[in-house]
Amino acid sequence: MRHPFDTLDWPIPTARLLLRRATPDDLEATWTFRQLPETQEWIGAALTAYDDYREHFLHDERLAELLIVELDGRVVGDLTLRVQDAWAQKEVADQAKGVQGELGWTLDPSYGGKGYATEAVRALIGLAFGRLGLRRLRADCFYDNEPSWRLMERVGMRREQHTVKDSLHRARGWLDGLSYALLAEEWPAPK
Ligand SMILES: CC(C)(COP(=O)(O)OP(=O)(O)OC[C@H]1O[C@@H](n2cnc3c(N)ncnc32)[C@H](O)[C@@H]1OP(=O)(O)O)[C@@H](O)C(=O)NCCC(=O)NCCS
């Protein structure tokens, strides 16, 4: 199995959106918003050359964990769920394999401010705790990436860590970092 997403039936509709697995054909559509400076400001790798982006996008593991967010047939964003092992003592390490996930998101800024990212992330959390049976989800961001941590708070994630100047931004230098998390038993979070 490449990713637990393989066990689900796709696409998955939400109130306004459709979530589906990413395919190589989504290269162009995701490049449209991932190449924008306002998107690149905060994402892990600011790939400015199309060929570099293609190589990154078409990587098997990356594609397997990537979902596409569609609005009326248009690609408006993407989501990732990276399934991970939890830390555990050696004797119980088997029980900690593949039990948690790290979330990621990018929304085309021309579709921002309408709650689409919130709606898509809520749906992904529902899948992760529901049909995928994960026990904990986490997400990290720079402290200065306020739209991202506000999104985490809107979906009910808890701020668990504020680290001081531990994260190096390519233009802003050493910045504070935030970690948020949510447990399955805390879901659904009150709106
Ligand atoms: C993080 C990111 C997805 C947030 O986008 P966003 O547009 O703020 O989020 P949403 O689509 O959920 O919209 C929320 C806004 O719509 C408003 N809104 C309108 N209708 C809404 C609805 N039905 N439900 C929820 N919010 C709604 C909210 O009040 C909020 O506005 P506010 O910021 O003025 O309070 C976006 O900034 C982004 O892609 N950033 C670059 C990539 C990035 O940083 N990724 C993470 C790296 S760690």
The ligand as a Tripos MOL2 file, in Angstrom:
@<TRIPOS>MOLECULE
LIG
   48    50     1     0     0
SMALL
NO_CHARGES

@<TRIPOS>ATOM
      1 C1         -3.2390   29.1120    5.0040 C.3       1 LIG1
      2 C2         -4.2790   29.4220    3.9360 C.3       1 LIG1
      3 C3         -4.7690   28.1230    3.2890 C.3       1 LIG1
      4 C4         -5.4440   30.1600    4.5950 C.3       1 LIG1
      5 O1         -6.3240   30.6630    3.6170 O.3       1 LIG1
      6 P1         -7.6340   31.4700    4.0670 P.3       1 LIG1
      7 O2         -8.2390   32.0460    2.8580 O.co2     1 LIG1
      8 O3         -7.2840   32.3880    5.1890 O.co2     1 LIG1
      9 O4         -8.5410   30.3220    4.6860 O.3       1 LIG1
     10 P2        -10.0510   29.9430    4.3480 P.3       1 LIG1
     11 O5        -10.2050   29.5720    2.9200 O.co2     1 LIG1
     12 O6        -10.4450   28.9170    5.3400 O.co2     1 LIG1
     13 O7        -10.8440   31.2960    4.5910 O.3       1 LIG1
     14 C5        -10.9270   31.8220    5.8930 C.3       1 LIG1
     15 C6        -11.3930   33.2390    5.8100 C.3       1 LIG1
     16 O8        -12.6590   33.2560    5.1400 O.3       1 LIG1
     17 C7        -13.6710   33.7450    6.0330 C.3       1 LIG1
     18 N1        -14.8530   32.9440    5.7530 N.ar      1 LIG1
     19 C8        -15.8280   33.3170    4.9040 C.ar      1 LIG1
     20 N2        -16.7360   32.3570    4.8000 N.ar      1 LIG1
     21 C9        -16.3340   31.3380    5.6080 C.ar      1 LIG1
     22 C10       -16.8740   30.0550    5.9160 C.ar      1 LIG1
     23 N3        -17.9920   29.6050    5.3500 N.pl3     1 LIG1
     24 N4        -16.1760   29.2530    6.7680 N.ar      1 LIG1
     25 C11       -15.0410   29.6670    7.3310 C.ar      1 LIG1
     26 N5        -14.4830   30.8850    7.0770 N.ar      1 LIG1
     27 C12       -15.1320   31.7110    6.2010 C.ar      1 LIG1
     28 C13       -13.0780   33.5750    7.4220 C.3       1 LIG1
     29 O9        -13.6410   34.4910    8.3310 O.3       1 LIG1
     30 C14       -11.6310   33.8730    7.1570 C.3       1 LIG1
     31 O10       -11.4500   35.2570    6.9700 O.3       1 LIG1
     32 P3        -10.4590   36.1180    7.9060 P.3       1 LIG1
     33 O11        -9.0730   35.5680    7.6580 O.co2     1 LIG1
     34 O12       -10.6500   37.4990    7.4140 O.co2     1 LIG1
     35 O13       -10.9440   35.8510    9.2930 O.co2     1 LIG1
     36 C15        -3.6730   30.3420    2.8170 C.3       1 LIG1
     37 O14        -3.2790   31.5490    3.4040 O.3       1 LIG1
     38 C16        -2.4760   29.7400    2.0990 C.2       1 LIG1
     39 O15        -2.6340   28.9350    1.1940 O.2       1 LIG1
     40 N6         -1.2360   30.1740    2.4560 N.am      1 LIG1
     41 C17        -0.0320   29.7870    1.7570 C.3       1 LIG1
     42 C18         0.3490   28.3690    1.9870 C.3       1 LIG1
     43 C19         0.6750   28.0720    3.4360 C.2       1 LIG1
     44 O16         0.9910   28.9410    4.2210 O.2       1 LIG1
     45 N7          0.6130   26.7840    3.7650 N.am      1 LIG1
     46 C20         0.9350   26.3120    5.0970 C.3       1 LIG1
     47 C21         2.3950   26.2970    5.3430 C.3       1 LIG1
     48 S1          2.7030   25.8870    7.0400 S.3       1 LIG1
@<TRIPOS>BOND
     1     1     2 1
     2     2     3 1
     3     2     4 1
     4     2    36 1
     5     4     5 1
     6     5     6 1
     7     6     7 2
     8     6     8 1
     9     6     9 1
    10     9    10 1
    11    10    11 2
    12    10    12 1
    13    10    13 1
    14    13    14 1
    15    14    15 1
    16    15    16 1
    17    15    30 1
    18    16    17 1
    19    17    18 1
    20    17    28 1
    21    18    19 ar
    22    18    27 ar
    23    19    20 ar
    24    20    21 ar
    25    21    22 ar
    26    21    27 ar
    27    22    23 1
    28    22    24 ar
    29    24    25 ar
    30    25    26 ar
    31    26    27 ar
    32    28    29 1
    33    28    30 1
    34    30    31 1
    35    31    32 1
    36    32    33 2
    37    32    34 1
    38    32    35 1
    39    36    37 1
    40    36    38 1
    41    38    39 2
    42    38    40 1
    43    40    41 1
    44    41    42 1
    45    42    43 1
    46    43    44 2
    47    43    45 1
    48    45    46 1
    49    46    47 1
    50    47    48 1
@<TRIPOS>SUBSTRUCTURE
     1 LIG1         1 GROUP 0 **** ****
